[in-house]
């Protein structure tokens, strides 16, 4: 960040300096995001399950030139609405039907989200807080991973952040504090229409949650402000303090107050915005699916996932607390001082309601999904921009007063150093022990390549260790303004080693994807009956460029034992594990021969493609 001028802790920004500083911030954030999200984006094959699922759906829509009905394996796919698939189709049109094309839309959404978060932080706090928030969002583990993935989460996070950010900035206003209802009523209709249009795009990305979560956050934010107003009004009113507090919480819930609040958020404009943006596609999808899409989309993939764990994705109530600590790394090294600073700001109630608003944003996502039965780390990704704003706010406070939270900062830098050292030494030691089959590592039935990859990645922790040492040393000096920016550079280098160096080395070891590509090459991409035995790998559909039958072992073998039709070599291809191949040869000898095989990383066996040589795919 050399050459970028940052204010001293005690300095005051003049408004005239904001435009030039903002331009520098935007350029830096844009370049950093491009550096982290775009290079080598297509150098790994699609990962199962999600990437393989969604890219296969987009490919089938692309092959049919269909912008309406999503299908997977030629069957209705009602898991997600179309916006993610539209983004992938645009990537396919620009770059071809490959991994880079499938992931490009997510990367662009990630870049724009970083810029949106900077804008929110600048408007709610100051340019410095917004800049650091953007740095924290771009250079944390979870957000950078999702921005490099062919999934819906980066798109959803962009639209949620833009809508809530637009609303928060408009709601805050530029005038002296006014009552909450007056602030709502002062928001121009065109701003409301933009907000609801963004929510409509979120609904086109992931369905009703694209509306329900922003609506809940807006509603609770207004309710919190109404309660705060009532409490200030009753502060000097005679009577029981407990009764006055209870009155403050209950008064906004009176029917008249609720009606006034609802009317203030322009619900008719909301209906118009949602109907214009999301309505046409949902109508067409329901018509083309003959009424099946919404039934499966709402009943199974929304209500079902909330009420019961699906696909073995479950976890304890504190699941997202741990997931966010890991996902926000390396910035979560400062979780304790950030939490303390944020809590102190909430307790002070010093005229900064923005802190309370962002807290509600985070609490709604973590709270609701913690109650849901099905849990995945990416479900709460739309809360990451709010968490990044917390980090930006904290470092702004530190830069204003370098003596605050000194002890906790020192602990954070020491923790960063410890993790860097453990990563560096741990990966090297584990790789060596596994390669030499020493101790418990000798009994693990995994591919030898696992230990080579693990041991060869020892350098990933070096940026963290170096920055931890630098942070501890600089912490003792008087000039600390550069610490958060140096930390951002170290975080970016850490992530660059993961995404640009380590991850591409996995490509040769992505077994189902590689096998499907080799089969397509060996068969000259001619249509075959392709079956996958006792495995479900949706990416095989993408790389086979045709439907794949996923079948169980018992049903397949029983069917084969009753077939006696004349041979048509090469009419059928079966993908299976090497152990299952040995069993198949015994159950139906002479019916298949090996076409090709690949190592089944990370396991020690192989994945094999065999072709039928003696019988047609017809039952007796």
NORUR-V740034 format. One record per backbone hydrogen bond with DSSP energy under -0.5 kcal/mol. NH is the residue of the N-H (numbers start at 1). CO is the residue of the C=O. Records with the same first field share a line. If there is no record, write none. Layout:
BEGIN
NH=CO + CO
END
This chain:
BEGIN
4=1
5=3
6=4
11=8
17=14
18=14 + 15
19=15
21=17
22=18
23=19
24=20
25=21
26=22
27=23
28=24
29=25
30=26
31=27
32=28
33=29
34=30
35=31
36=32
37=33
38=34
39=34
41=38
43=40
51=47
52=47
53=49
54=50
55=51
56=52
57=53
58=54
59=55
60=56
61=57
62=58
63=59
64=60
65=61 + 62
66=61
70=68
72=75
75=72
77=70
78=76
83=204
86=82
87=83
88=84
89=85
90=86
91=87
92=88
93=89
94=90
95=91
96=92
98=96
102=98
103=99
104=100
105=101
107=103
108=104
109=105
110=106
111=107
112=108
113=109
114=110
115=111
116=112
117=113
118=114
119=115
120=116
121=117
122=118
123=119
124=120
125=121
126=121
130=126
131=127
132=128
133=129
134=130
135=131
136=132
137=133
138=134
139=135
140=137
141=329
142=327
144=140
145=141
146=142
147=143
148=144 + 145
149=146
151=149
156=152
157=153
158=154
159=155
160=156
161=157
162=158
163=159
164=160
165=161
166=162
167=163
168=164
169=165
170=166
171=167
172=168
173=169
183=179
184=180
185=181
186=182
187=183 + 184
192=188
193=189
194=190
195=191
196=192
197=193
198=194
199=195
200=196
201=197
202=198
203=199
204=200
205=201 + 202
206=202
207=203
209=206
210=207
211=208
212=208
213=209
215=211
216=212
217=213
218=214
219=215
220=216
221=217
222=218
223=219
224=220
225=221
226=222
227=223
228=224
229=225
230=226
231=227
232=228
233=229
234=230
235=232
237=234
244=240
245=241
246=242
247=243
248=244
249=245
250=246
251=247
252=248
253=250
254=251
258=254
259=255
260=256
261=257
262=258
263=259
264=260
265=261 + 262
266=263
267=262
270=266
271=267
272=268
273=269
274=270
275=271
276=272
277=273
278=274
279=274
280=275
282=278
283=279
284=280
285=281
286=282
287=283
288=284
289=285
290=287
291=286
292=289
296=292
297=293
298=294
299=294 + 295
300=296
301=296
302=298
303=298
304=299
305=300
306=302
307=303
308=304
313=310
314=312
319=316
321=318
322=318
323=319
324=320
325=321
326=322
327=323
328=324
329=326
331=328
332=328
333=330
334=331
335=332
338=334
339=335
340=336
341=337
342=338
343=339
344=340
345=341
346=342
347=343
348=344
349=345
350=345
355=352
356=352
357=353
358=354
359=355
360=356
361=357
362=358
363=359
364=360
365=361
366=362
367=363
368=364
369=365
370=366
371=367 + 368
372=368
373=306
374=305
375=313
379=376
380=377
381=378
383=380
384=381
385=381
387=383
388=384
389=385
390=386
391=387
392=388
393=389
394=390
395=391
396=392
397=393
398=394
399=395
400=396
401=397
404=401
406=403
409=405
410=406
411=407
412=408
413=409
414=410
415=411
416=412
417=413
418=414
419=415
420=416
421=417
422=418
423=419
424=420
425=421
426=422
427=423
428=424
429=425
430=426
431=427
432=428
433=429
434=430
435=431
436=432
437=434
438=433
441=438
442=439
443=440
444=441
446=444
447=602
450=447
451=447
452=448
453=449
454=450
455=451
456=452
457=453 + 454
458=455
460=457
461=458
462=459
465=461
466=462
467=463
468=464
469=465
470=466
471=467
472=468
473=469
474=470
475=471
476=472 + 473
477=474
480=478
483=480
486=482
487=483
488=484
489=485
490=486
491=487
492=488
493=489
494=490
495=491
496=492
497=493
498=494
499=495
500=496
501=496 + 497
502=497
503=498
505=502
506=503
507=504
509=506
510=507
511=509
514=510
515=511
516=512
517=513
518=514
519=515
520=516
521=517
522=518
523=519
524=521
525=520
526=523
529=571
530=528
531=573
532=549
533=575
534=532 + 551
537=535
540=537
541=538
542=538
543=539
544=540
545=541
546=541
549=530
550=548
551=532 + 549
556=552
557=553
558=554
559=555
560=556
561=557
562=558 + 559
563=560
570=612
571=568
573=529
574=610
575=531
576=608
578=606
581=577
582=578
583=579
584=580
585=581
586=582
587=583
588=584
591=588
593=611
595=609
596=609
598=607
600=605
601=599
603=600
604=445
607=598
608=576
609=596
610=574 + 608
611=593
612=572
613=591
614=591
616=566
618=616
END
